[in-house]
Each structure stands twice: as C-alpha cells, then as structure tokens.
Amino acid sequence: MSVTASELEDFRAETRAWLAEYCPPGARGPGPVSNGSSKIKLTDADTLLWLERMVERGWTVPNWPREYGGGGLSNDEYLILLQEMAAINARPALSSFGTSMIGPTLLEFGSEDQKQRHLPRIARAEVEWCQGYSEPGSGSDLASLSTRAVDHGDHFLINGQKIWTSGAHHADWMFCLVRTDPDAPKHEGISFVLLPMDQAGVEVRPIRLISGESRFNETFFTDAVADKADLVGELNKGWTVGKRLLQHERSGMESLVEGGAKQDVMSLVAEAKRCLGMDGAHLADPAYRDELLKYEMDNRVFRLAQRRAVEESEGGTPGAVTSIFKVYGSELQQTYYDLMLRMRGVRGFGDIMSDNDQFTGSELSGTREWLYYRAASIYSGSNEVQRNIIAKRVLGLPD
Ligand SMILES: Cc1cc2nc3c(=O)[nH]c(=O)nc-3n(C[C@H](O)[C@H](O)[C@H](O)COP(=O)(O)OP(=O)(O)OC[C@H]3O[C@@H](n4cnc5c(N)ncnc54)[C@H](O)[C@@H]3O)c2cc1C
C-alpha cells in the first residue's frame, strides 16, 4: 500500500513530537549505544531508558515486520525517522550485527521457526552476533574456506578456525560459513549455520592490536555444535546466503545513518572554529576550503545515490551495487578523518604520543577513529575485491 505525501508529513510531525518527549537528554550526542550483548552491562540510565522506549515502539529495527519485534515502517518512514533523530542528535538505541546483518538475512532466507526464535531477541537487544567468515588463508578468496561441519543426525559437529572475528569475545551467537561437502566445487560445498558461542567446543582468543585494544579474535572450533534447526537455507547452498549477508553489511539504511549523521561537513567546520578560533565563514586556507566543499558535495551526492538505489530496490537491499556503496563510502570516511586530522595539526596526534594528558577526549577519539578507518577499505571485503565485483556484476565486463 503506497503512502501519500501528506501521510508522510503527518508521520514526520508525530515522530518529531514523540522524539522530543521520549528521547532523554543523555541519549543525545556522543555516548554509549547497546549492541545487544548479554555480556556487556550498560549502566547509563538515559541510554537504558532510551533503549527500553525504542524496543517498545519497535524502532530498534524500524523497518522489520511487527510480528518479529520491528516497527513495520516503510523505507520512506524509516528515512524520516532517521532524519528526525539526526535533527536532535539522538543516538541509535541499538546497533549490532544482529540488526544490520543476520536479521535482514533471516528475514529473507530463514525458516519461520528461525525467525521466531532469533529475530525478536535481536529487536529486544537481548543478544549480539559475530561473523564467522574469514579464515587464515581465506579472506578475499572466502569460498576456499576449510572449516568443516559434519552431519551428526540432529546437529553438525564443527572443526576448524576463523580469524578477525570482530566482537566474538562478547557475542552470544555466531553466523558461520562452513564446508559441508569437501568434494564439491568450492562455492557449492558451503553451508550457512548459526551456533551459540557459550559452548565447550568454541574457544575465542583475542588478537591484540598495536593500540593495546582487542576488537577482534581468532575463534577455534573443536567439535562445536550447531543444531540442524539452525541451518539457514539449504545444505551446501550457503554461499548464496553468505553473499546476501555481505550485501546487507555493505549497504542499506544503516549506512545511510552512519554516513549521513556522523560525518557531515558542519562537524568539520565546528572543529575548525574550536581548534583555530576562527569564524567558520573565514576559514583561512583556500585550498583547504575547497577540499571541505568537495567532501561535502561528494558526501551529499553519495547519500542521494545510495537512497535512490535503496528506493529502486523497492524495500529489498540492492544487490551487487552495494559494492559501490562500500568502496565510495569507506573512501569518504577516510577522507573525513584525514581532513579532521589535518585541521587539528599537532593536536591530531593524541594517542600516538606518550603523553595523552595533553589532549582533549575528542582529540584522542579523533585520532583513534582516523586510525580505525584505515581498516574500512579492508573489512567487509577489501576495496580491490569490491572493484572486481563492480566490474563483473554491475558493469558486466568480461572476466
Ligand atoms: C577491522 C576488521 C574487522 C573484521 N571483522 C571481521 C569479522 O567480524 N568476521 C570475519 O569473518 N572477517 C572479518 N574481517 C576480515 C576481512 O573480511 C578480511 O580482512 C578481508 O576480507 C580481506 O581478507 P584478508 O585479510 O585475508 O586479505 P587477503 O585476502 O590476503 O588480501 C591481501 C591483499 O590482496 C588484495 N587482493 C586479494 N585478492 C585480490 C584480487 N582477486 N584482486 C585484487 N586484489 C586482491 C586485497 O585487496 C588485499 O589488499 C575484518 C577485518 C578488519 C580489518
């Protein structure tokens, strides 16, 4: 059923009023965001209240069907909600691998039983997921993966190793690509399974980064168990499911929020004023001003192109086009943090220097984000590999 322009305006007015009344002050601006993990206890009262209210309304997953805990919003309504949240600087109440990756994939490929068991728990922020795809030697060439799952009646026994498993140390469940037919051609012997992380057969070892943090892990399986009821799609057809999940990861409404709200040019101008004591209208360096404007134009064009592709896909997620989002979006993120770092000059070296007391919290987190976004052109499939996909699947060029 199509929604008229005036109905959308009514929705905008109601949404604005609801947010004004129910988004607590402590849920606006930077701060903690739940990822659903049962192992991370959030303590900030406003963050918890905000989560509770958004769960009740189905707006942790605004465009999922209501029967699975969603808000049942159309794409247009969802976009309005995001715009109204951005206008008051409201943080998302929940941001997780559940909402952005496995949830949409289960909506498309999951059995009714899988949807009923897993989706409402994601929507209610009761569970966080991790992604068991990459293996040592199987990153870009993911289909060469060798973690083996063997049929044991009502369950599979899994043996092997995954690597770079972000958040595995606080995840409750993993979605995982496993080899179920070692004799078939490599893309055809893979299945997509779900398994709980808290079991004897799963061992998580943190990988320490140069910063001392450990965001990702090696994950080892020794007779780990995945129930047959948690095989998603058909046996040996997991490549199709796994690829679709990657398209969700690289695309969609989530990235409209990420790219839109956080990294706009006004935050750079505000930082220029703060760092340099300048009026934003009189940024001194014309070359730098040109770069700022170029960034802002590219950012806006990107968001519009992304929105058009989402609209054209009529509620679904665009397919191989998401590789364009991934390449362009990650390069924009890197440009944003480059511009920020250059503007800060020596103030941009916090966290790299030994004496961090000399830097403000936002300077320190800026340096960390600049470092972190170096990885954006690698994770979720490196940009070189995305360019191969664009050449083949979007432009139709020969192999
Ligand atoms: C921050 C971060 C978080 C991550 N989180 C997860 C996670 O949660 N779960 C998970 O499963 N994985 C995760 N990964 C792993 C990520 O998916 C892989 O790093 C990525 O797919 C690249 O694989 P690789 O590291 O094995 O590099 P390789 O595949 O060894 O590639 C090395 C280089 O060769 C280039 N290259 C390879 N093949 C080609 C080709 N055909 N054409 C042109 N160039 C090519 C690549 O672009 C790259 O520059 C994460 C990675 C990072 C950085």
The ligand as a MOL file (V3000), in Angstrom:
LIG
                    3D

  0  0  0     0  0            999 V3000
M  V30 BEGIN CTAB
M  V30 COUNTS 53 58 0 0 0
M  V30 BEGIN ATOM
M  V30 1 C 38.6200 -4.1960 11.3290 0
M  V30 2 C 38.3220 -5.5180 10.6800 0
M  V30 3 C 37.2640 -6.2760 11.1520 0
M  V30 4 C 36.9880 -7.5190 10.5690 0
M  V30 5 N 35.9570 -8.2780 11.0760 0
M  V30 6 C 35.6890 -9.4970 10.5710 0
M  V30 7 C 34.6650 -10.3190 11.1320 0
M  V30 8 O 33.9860 -9.9340 12.0890 0
M  V30 9 N 34.4610 -11.5460 10.6230 0
M  V30 10 C 35.1830 -12.0070 9.5580 0
M  V30 11 O 34.9150 -13.1240 9.1280 0
M  V30 12 N 36.1790 -11.2590 8.9950 0
M  V30 13 C 36.4340 -10.0110 9.4760 0
M  V30 14 N 37.4520 -9.2450 8.9370 0
M  V30 15 C 38.2740 -9.8020 7.8680 0
M  V30 16 C 38.0710 -9.1750 6.4780 0
M  V30 17 O 36.8730 -9.6090 5.9180 0
M  V30 18 C 39.2800 -9.5680 5.6270 0
M  V30 19 O 40.4180 -8.9160 6.2030 0
M  V30 20 C 39.1460 -9.1460 4.1730 0
M  V30 21 O 38.1420 -9.8780 3.5440 0
M  V30 22 C 40.4780 -9.3340 3.4130 0
M  V30 23 O 40.9650 -10.6130 3.5920 0
M  V30 24 P 42.4830 -10.8830 4.0940 0
M  V30 25 O 42.7180 -10.0480 5.2930 0
M  V30 26 O 42.6500 -12.3520 4.2230 0
M  V30 27 O 43.4050 -10.3200 2.9340 0
M  V30 28 P 43.8470 -11.0640 1.6140 0
M  V30 29 O 42.6640 -11.7480 1.0140 0
M  V30 30 O 45.0460 -11.8930 1.9150 0
M  V30 31 O 44.2310 -9.8540 0.6910 0
M  V30 32 C 45.5030 -9.1700 0.8060 0
M  V30 33 C 45.5300 -8.0540 -0.2290 0
M  V30 34 O 45.4150 -8.6040 -1.5580 0
M  V30 35 C 44.3480 -7.9720 -2.2640 0
M  V30 36 N 43.6630 -8.9490 -3.1220 0
M  V30 37 C 43.3150 -10.2180 -2.7640 0
M  V30 38 N 42.6700 -10.8280 -3.7920 0
M  V30 39 C 42.6150 -9.9160 -4.8000 0
M  V30 40 C 42.0630 -9.9480 -6.1370 0
M  V30 41 N 41.4340 -11.0200 -6.6170 0
M  V30 42 N 42.1670 -8.8150 -6.8890 0
M  V30 43 C 42.7800 -7.6980 -6.4120 0
M  V30 44 N 43.3420 -7.6280 -5.1490 0
M  V30 45 C 43.2360 -8.7140 -4.3660 0
M  V30 46 C 43.4080 -7.4630 -1.1750 0
M  V30 47 O 42.6300 -6.3780 -1.6400 0
M  V30 48 C 44.3800 -7.0560 -0.0820 0
M  V30 49 O 44.8640 -5.7570 -0.3240 0
M  V30 50 C 37.7660 -7.9890 9.4820 0
M  V30 51 C 38.8290 -7.2130 9.0110 0
M  V30 52 C 39.1190 -5.9950 9.5980 0
M  V30 53 C 40.2690 -5.1880 9.0700 0
M  V30 END ATOM
M  V30 BEGIN BOND
M  V30 1 1 1 2
M  V30 2 1 2 3
M  V30 3 2 2 52
M  V30 4 2 3 4
M  V30 5 1 4 5
M  V30 6 1 4 50
M  V30 7 2 5 6
M  V30 8 1 6 7
M  V30 9 1 6 13
M  V30 10 2 7 8
M  V30 11 1 7 9
M  V30 12 1 9 10
M  V30 13 2 10 11
M  V30 14 1 10 12
M  V30 15 2 12 13
M  V30 16 1 13 14
M  V30 17 1 14 15
M  V30 18 1 14 50
M  V30 19 1 15 16
M  V30 20 1 16 17
M  V30 21 1 16 18
M  V30 22 1 18 19
M  V30 23 1 18 20
M  V30 24 1 20 21
M  V30 25 1 20 22
M  V30 26 1 22 23
M  V30 27 1 23 24
M  V30 28 2 24 25
M  V30 29 1 24 26
M  V30 30 1 24 27
M  V30 31 1 27 28
M  V30 32 2 28 29
M  V30 33 1 28 30
M  V30 34 1 28 31
M  V30 35 1 31 32
M  V30 36 1 32 33
M  V30 37 1 33 34
M  V30 38 1 33 48
M  V30 39 1 34 35
M  V30 40 1 35 36
M  V30 41 1 35 46
M  V30 42 1 36 37
M  V30 43 1 36 45
M  V30 44 2 37 38
M  V30 45 1 38 39
M  V30 46 1 39 40
M  V30 47 2 39 45
M  V30 48 1 40 41
M  V30 49 2 40 42
M  V30 50 1 42 43
M  V30 51 2 43 44
M  V30 52 1 44 45
M  V30 53 1 46 47
M  V30 54 1 46 48
M  V30 55 1 48 49
M  V30 56 2 50 51
M  V30 57 1 51 52
M  V30 58 1 52 53
M  V30 END BOND
M  V30 END CTAB
M  END
